[in-house]
Structures are given as C-alpha cells and as structure tokens.
C-alpha cells in the first residue's frame, strides 16, 4: 500500500515515515523542513488554493494519514484564524479529495476535545466539549472529515517520543530538564493516556490494513498524571526524581485551558484490531532504548540547516 503522510516533519509524521512497514511504501509531505530522508518527500503547502487536490493528483496514494496541524495550544489561542484553516478547513478538503478518489484516510485528532469534567473514562459515544481554540478547531476538523467522507477514520490521540527539534513532546520536556539537572513541574491534577509514538504509528498502519472507519480513541491503555509520567521518565533514565515538582495546572500560568481528566477508553480500538493496546511503561522503555541507540541524533540529521531550529 502506498501511504501518504502529511506533516512529515512533525513528531508523529516523522516517526511514521521512518518506520519499517514491510510491503507498504511511505511518501511524506513536507513544507521544506527536511532533507536527506530515507523516504520519498513531496514539498507542498496545504493551505494554498487547490493545493490539496494537486497533492492527491501528484502522489496518487492508496491511503493517507493526515497528521499535519497547528498543535501548539498557546499558538492556537494567539492565532485562531490560522488554527481554523489548518485544523478544520484543510482536513475537510483532504477528505473530499480522498472520497472522490476512493483513498483510505485516517485523520489525526486529539483527546483534548473533551473538557475533562467527566468523573470516569471517556468513550467514543461521549459528547465532546472543547475547552479552547485548539480543541475547538480539531473537533470541527473531525466533523468536516466525516461529513465529506463517512468512510474515513478519526483517531483521537495523545502520544510522546523523539522529534525533529528535540522539544515537541512531554517526554522530551522532562528529559531535557532532568538531564540538565534542572527542576521541572509535573501536573498532579491532569490525567492522560499517553501512547509511545512508535506504538501509535504501528497502530495507525494496522487500522489502515483493517480498513477501519469512524471514530476511535487511539491512546495508551494506562492513565496516569503528568507528574507521575515525569517521575517515570526520571526513573527510566536514572535521573533525580525529586527534580520533578508536583504542581497544579491551575497554577501554571498557561494561556490555553487544560482538561483535568483525559482518561479515554481503548476498548473499541482493541476489539476491532483484535489486539491489546500498549501501555505507557513499555513505551517509556522504547523511548529510553532509542536514546541509547542515537535515534534522536539520527532524526535531527534530517533537519534543513536553515528554516528548522533543532535546539530550543
């Protein structure tokens, strides 16, 4: 299967493109942040008039995994118009093009569509109530995709791993701080279900192989606080766990509101795939192993010398 991956320089997109997928061929879409990659690239800006249709006509994929988005919550609050274009309008246009050409599509959404006020675990039947611009535009993207292409799949995700810049995921935040011997805050009142990006990539490919459609929660099988997650990162790497300071998200000073409870059920996904979904413990072990094998440095070698800031 020829799989087109948008957002190829992003955390999920790059890890997807670098995976070993046997009989599948990966084609990445990038705006110019990458060079020298072991996978084929198409340079494209998805927001231009007719850009999405031209991309599909040029690439002629059998499947698309749409990871491209404006995912920085603070940036979305500062620029809601750009957030709406990237997170809501472009996915709808892509879904239209895929439907027209009978191309399988997985659109990447977020667990943040929930406001976190439920006392329990969210399932796919729960009604979202997005708390901010990012989650509002991502939810509209879900609706635009399914309206244009009911056979598409929506994957609500939360993941961690190594990125091109080395500073995109929560796991990298803790690693960077702790490896430098610096204190860092871990929210004790935000619970989530993080999935290692390598496990997420493999799960998305299996979803394509199974030709799944509709809405799925594609997160880890275990819920924990962000404070506990930071402590586990510290423990895995042999860092000082006391450097992770327990703190409430309400005292963080962040502009965009964070949901306190993002416990999501993966029962539907596990049942339809016929396989259990990995938890966070094995994911953190893989995150550590990749660090020992030089994977972060390998990723950063694909960054253009200009236009991509690799340390921040």
C-alpha positions as CSV (number, residue, x, y, z in Angstrom):
1,X,0.0,0.0,0.0
2,X,1.3,3.5,-0.9
3,X,0.7,5.7,2.2
4,X,0.9,9.5,2.0
5,X,1.8,11.1,5.4
6,X,1.1,14.8,5.8
7,X,3.1,16.7,8.3
8,X,6.2,14.6,7.7
9,X,8.5,16.8,9.8
10,X,6.2,16.6,12.9
11,X,6.6,14.3,15.8
12,X,4.1,11.7,14.6
13,X,4.6,12.3,10.9
14,X,8.4,11.8,11.0
15,X,8.2,8.7,13.2
16,X,5.6,7.3,10.9
17,X,7.8,7.9,7.8
18,X,10.8,6.4,9.4
19,X,9.0,3.2,10.4
20,X,9.6,-0.2,8.7
21,X,6.2,-1.2,7.2
22,X,7.1,-4.3,5.1
23,X,5.1,-4.1,1.9
24,X,3.9,-0.5,2.4
25,X,5.6,2.5,0.7
26,X,5.7,5.8,2.6
27,X,5.6,9.2,0.9
28,X,5.9,12.2,3.2
29,X,4.6,15.7,2.7
30,X,6.8,18.5,4.0
31,X,6.9,22.2,3.6
32,X,10.7,22.3,3.4
33,X,12.0,21.4,6.9
34,X,13.5,18.0,5.9
35,X,16.4,16.9,3.7
36,X,18.2,13.6,3.1
37,X,15.5,11.4,4.4
38,X,15.4,7.7,3.7
39,X,11.8,8.1,2.4
40,X,10.4,10.0,-0.5
41,X,9.2,13.6,0.0
42,X,6.8,15.9,-1.7
43,X,7.2,19.6,-1.0
44,X,3.8,21.1,-0.5
45,X,1.9,23.9,1.4
46,X,-1.6,22.5,2.0
47,X,-3.3,25.9,2.6
48,X,-2.9,27.3,-0.9
49,X,-5.9,27.3,-3.3
50,X,-6.2,23.9,-4.9
51,X,-3.1,22.6,-3.1
52,X,-4.8,19.6,-1.6
53,X,-6.3,18.4,-4.9
54,X,-3.0,18.9,-6.6
55,X,-1.2,16.9,-3.9
56,X,-3.5,13.9,-4.3
57,X,-3.3,14.0,-8.1
58,X,0.5,14.1,-7.9
59,X,1.0,11.5,-5.2
60,X,-1.8,9.1,-6.2
61,X,-1.7,7.2,-2.8
62,X,-3.9,4.3,-1.8
63,X,-4.1,5.7,1.8
64,X,-3.5,9.0,3.6
65,X,-2.6,9.6,7.3
66,X,-3.2,13.3,7.9
67,X,-1.0,14.4,10.8
68,X,-0.4,18.0,9.8
69,X,-1.9,20.5,12.2
70,X,-1.3,23.6,14.3
71,X,-0.9,21.6,17.6
72,X,0.6,24.2,19.9
73,X,-2.2,25.2,22.2
74,X,-0.8,28.7,23.0
75,X,-0.3,29.4,19.3
76,X,-3.9,28.5,18.5
77,X,-5.2,30.8,21.2
78,X,-3.0,33.6,19.8
79,X,-4.0,33.0,16.1
80,X,-7.4,31.3,15.9
81,X,-7.8,32.1,12.2
82,X,-4.7,30.1,11.3
83,X,-5.8,27.3,13.7
84,X,-9.2,27.1,11.9
85,X,-7.6,26.9,8.5
86,X,-5.0,24.2,9.4
87,X,-7.1,22.2,11.9
88,X,-10.6,22.4,10.4
89,X,-10.7,23.5,6.8
90,X,-7.7,21.6,5.3
91,X,-8.9,18.2,6.8
92,X,-12.3,18.7,5.1
93,X,-10.7,19.5,1.8
94,X,-8.4,16.4,2.1
95,X,-11.4,14.2,3.0
96,X,-13.2,15.5,-0.1
97,X,-10.3,14.6,-2.3
98,X,-9.8,11.2,-0.7
99,X,-13.6,10.4,-1.1
100,X,-13.5,11.4,-4.7
101,X,-10.6,9.1,-5.5
102,X,-11.6,6.2,-3.2
103,X,-8.5,6.7,-1.0
104,X,-8.4,5.4,2.6
105,X,-8.0,8.2,5.1
106,X,-7.0,8.4,8.8
107,X,-7.4,11.9,10.2
108,X,-5.5,12.6,13.4
109,X,-7.5,14.4,16.1
110,X,-6.9,14.8,19.8
111,X,-8.1,13.7,23.2
112,X,-8.3,17.4,24.1
113,X,-11.8,17.6,22.5
114,X,-13.1,16.7,26.0
115,X,-13.3,19.3,28.8
116,X,-12.2,16.7,31.4
117,X,-15.1,17.2,33.7
118,X,-16.4,13.7,33.5
119,X,-15.9,11.5,36.5
120,X,-14.7,8.4,34.7
121,X,-13.4,7.2,31.4
122,X,-14.4,8.8,28.1
123,X,-15.7,6.6,25.3
124,X,-16.3,7.4,21.6
125,X,-20.0,7.9,22.4
126,X,-19.3,10.7,24.9
127,X,-20.2,14.2,23.6
128,X,-17.1,16.5,23.3
129,X,-16.9,19.9,24.9
130,X,-13.7,21.5,23.7
131,X,-12.2,23.9,26.2
132,X,-10.1,26.1,23.8
133,X,-9.3,27.1,20.3
134,X,-7.0,24.2,19.6
135,X,-9.6,21.6,20.6
136,X,-12.5,23.5,19.0
137,X,-10.8,23.6,15.6
138,X,-9.7,20.0,15.9
139,X,-13.3,18.9,16.7
140,X,-14.5,20.9,13.7
141,X,-11.9,19.1,11.6
142,X,-13.4,15.8,12.8
143,X,-16.8,16.9,11.7
144,X,-15.6,18.2,8.4
145,X,-13.8,15.0,7.6
146,X,-16.7,12.7,8.4
147,X,-19.2,14.9,6.6
148,X,-17.2,14.8,3.4
149,X,-16.1,11.2,3.8
150,X,-18.1,8.9,6.2
151,X,-15.7,6.0,5.4
152,X,-12.7,7.9,6.8
153,X,-11.3,7.1,10.3
154,X,-10.7,9.6,13.0
155,X,-8.0,8.9,15.6
156,X,-8.1,10.9,18.8
157,X,-4.5,10.6,20.1
158,X,-2.1,11.5,22.8
159,X,1.5,10.5,22.3
160,X,5.1,11.0,23.2
161,X,8.5,10.3,21.6
162,X,11.5,11.9,20.0
163,X,11.0,14.7,17.5
164,X,13.0,16.7,14.9
165,X,13.5,19.6,17.2
166,X,14.0,17.6,20.3
167,X,11.4,19.7,22.1
168,X,8.0,18.7,20.9
169,X,6.7,16.1,23.3
170,X,6.2,16.0,27.1
171,X,8.7,13.2,27.3
172,X,11.4,15.4,25.7
173,X,10.5,18.3,28.1
174,X,11.2,16.1,31.1
175,X,14.3,14.5,29.5
176,X,15.8,17.9,28.6
177,X,15.2,19.4,32.0
178,X,16.2,16.3,34.1
179,X,19.3,15.6,32.0
180,X,20.5,19.1,32.7
181,X,19.8,18.7,36.4
182,X,17.0,21.3,36.3
183,X,13.8,21.2,38.3
184,X,10.5,21.0,36.3
185,X,6.9,21.0,37.1
186,X,4.7,17.9,36.7
187,X,0.9,18.4,36.9
188,X,-0.7,16.3,39.6
189,X,-4.2,17.1,38.5
190,X,-4.0,16.3,34.8
191,X,-4.6,12.7,33.9
192,X,-4.0,11.3,30.4
193,X,-3.3,8.1,28.5
194,X,0.0,8.7,26.6
195,X,1.0,6.3,23.8
196,X,4.6,5.9,22.6
197,X,4.7,7.4,19.1
198,X,6.2,4.2,17.7
199,X,3.2,2.2,19.0
200,X,0.9,4.8,17.7
201,X,2.4,4.7,14.2
202,X,2.1,0.9,14.1
203,X,-1.5,1.1,15.3
204,X,-2.4,3.6,12.6
205,X,-0.9,1.3,9.9
206,X,-2.9,-1.6,11.3
207,X,-6.0,0.5,11.2
208,X,-5.4,1.1,7.5
209,X,-4.8,-2.6,6.9
210,X,-8.0,-3.5,8.7
211,X,-9.8,-0.7,6.7
212,X,-11.3,0.7,9.9
213,X,-13.6,3.7,9.7
214,X,-15.3,6.0,12.1
215,X,-14.2,7.4,15.4
216,X,-11.5,5.8,17.6
217,X,-9.6,6.7,20.7
218,X,-6.0,5.8,19.9
219,X,-4.2,6.4,23.1
220,X,-2.3,4.3,25.6
221,X,-4.0,1.6,27.7
222,X,-2.9,3.2,31.0
223,X,-3.9,6.5,32.7
224,X,-1.6,8.5,34.9
225,X,-0.9,12.1,35.9
226,X,1.7,14.2,34.1
227,X,3.6,14.3,37.4
228,X,3.7,10.5,37.6
229,X,4.8,10.4,33.9
230,X,7.7,12.8,34.6
231,X,8.8,10.6,37.5
232,X,8.7,7.5,35.3
233,X,10.9,9.2,32.7
234,X,13.3,10.2,35.5
235,X,13.4,6.6,36.9
236,X,13.9,5.1,33.5
237,X,16.9,7.3,32.7
238,X,18.4,7.2,36.2
239,X,17.7,10.9,36.8
240,X,16.8,12.5,40.2
241,X,13.1,12.0,40.6
242,X,12.9,14.8,43.2
243,X,13.6,17.3,40.4
244,X,10.0,16.7,39.2
245,X,8.0,19.1,41.3
246,X,4.3,18.3,42.0
247,X,2.2,21.3,40.8
248,X,-1.5,22.1,39.9
249,X,-2.1,23.0,36.2
250,X,-4.2,25.9,37.6
251,X,-1.0,27.5,38.9
252,X,0.9,27.0,35.7
253,X,0.2,30.4,34.1
254,X,-0.6,28.7,30.7
255,X,-2.9,30.7,28.4
256,X,-4.8,27.7,27.0
257,X,-7.0,25.8,29.4
258,X,-6.0,22.2,30.0
259,X,-8.5,19.4,30.8
260,X,-8.0,17.7,34.1
261,X,-9.3,14.2,33.1
262,X,-8.4,12.8,29.7
263,X,-8.8,9.1,30.6
264,X,-10.0,7.6,27.3
265,X,-11.2,4.0,26.7
266,X,-9.4,2.0,24.0
267,X,-11.8,-0.9,24.2
268,X,-13.4,-0.2,20.8
269,X,-10.0,0.0,19.1
270,X,-8.6,-3.1,20.8
271,X,-11.7,-5.1,19.9
272,X,-11.7,-4.0,16.3
273,X,-8.0,-4.6,15.8
274,X,-8.1,-7.9,17.7
275,X,-5.0,-6.9,19.8
276,X,-4.3,-5.2,23.1
277,X,-3.1,-1.6,23.1
278,X,0.3,-0.9,24.7
279,X,0.6,1.0,28.0
280,X,3.0,3.7,29.0
281,X,5.6,1.5,30.7
282,X,6.7,-0.3,27.6
283,X,6.6,3.0,25.7
284,X,9.0,4.7,28.1
285,X,11.3,1.7,27.8
286,X,11.3,2.2,24.0
287,X,11.9,5.9,24.4
288,X,14.9,5.1,26.5
289,X,16.2,2.5,24.1
290,X,16.0,4.9,21.2
291,X,18.0,7.4,23.2
292,X,20.8,4.8,23.8
293,X,20.8,3.9,20.1
294,X,21.2,7.5,18.9
295,X,17.8,7.8,17.4
296,X,17.2,11.4,18.4
297,X,20.5,12.5,16.7
298,X,19.6,10.5,13.6
299,X,16.2,12.3,13.4
300,X,17.9,15.7,13.7
301,X,20.3,14.9,10.9
302,X,17.3,15.2,8.6
303,X,16.6,18.9,9.6
304,X,17.4,21.5,7.0
305,X,20.3,23.7,8.1
306,X,18.1,26.8,7.6
307,X,14.4,27.0,8.5
308,X,14.4,24.4,11.2
309,X,15.6,25.1,14.7
310,X,16.8,21.9,16.2
311,X,17.6,23.1,19.7
312,X,15.3,25.3,21.8
